[in-house]
Amino acid sequence: MSVQERKERERAHRHQLIVATARELAESQGWDAVTTRRLAERIEYSQPVIYGHFREGKREIVGAVALEGFAELTAAIRRAVADGPAGRAAVAALAGAYVDFAGRNPALYDAMFLLDTGLPFAVEATPAPLREAFGTLVETLGEVAGDADPAVFVEVFWSALHGLVSLTRSGRLPREAAAQRLTVLVDRFAGG
């Protein structure tokens, strides 16, 4: 292995260490606890090293965490629909996987959807993990879109699902009826 290859591998490792540490800190203490100073202390590197990886600082770090989250969400949805459910069963499996993912990873979910990351959605510059997540939703839900444009159908479904997750998490909707609300959403979007 050349010196250059070793340096690139070490840089990639440091990059991933920063992202993993930020995510761990956010999940345990919230995003307000994630600062470049605290990250530097945790990973035992200086703040300039962190800025060498993430010039925009925390915003860019949160964006890197969000990209990981979209890849993980895509994998969770693909696992949920891997057995080939169709129609309502596919919509229910997808919705269940989404809600479970959001519940297991609240800080990650916040990074993906609620915090300013600068990640562009629905444009040519949209990063691959976001496009793949959306594409997985279109693949799964396209068959129940009916006459609607599948992409628009998915945008509306995703918005409704995100609204249910966010309003339930914030306590604005009672948790006791979360399953019932999800059933109504699935039934409406699956044509039930």
Secondary structure, 3 states (H helix, E strand, C coil): CCHHHHHHHHHHHHHHHHHHHHHHHHHHHCHHHCCHHHHHHHHCCCHHHHHHHCCCCHHHHHHHHHHHHHHHHHHHHHHHCCCCCCHHHHHHHHHHHHHHHHHHCHHHHHHHHCCCCCCCCCCCCCCHHHHHHHHHHHHHHHHHCCCCCHHHHHHHHHHHHHHHHHHHHCCCCCHHHHHHHHHHHHHHHCCC
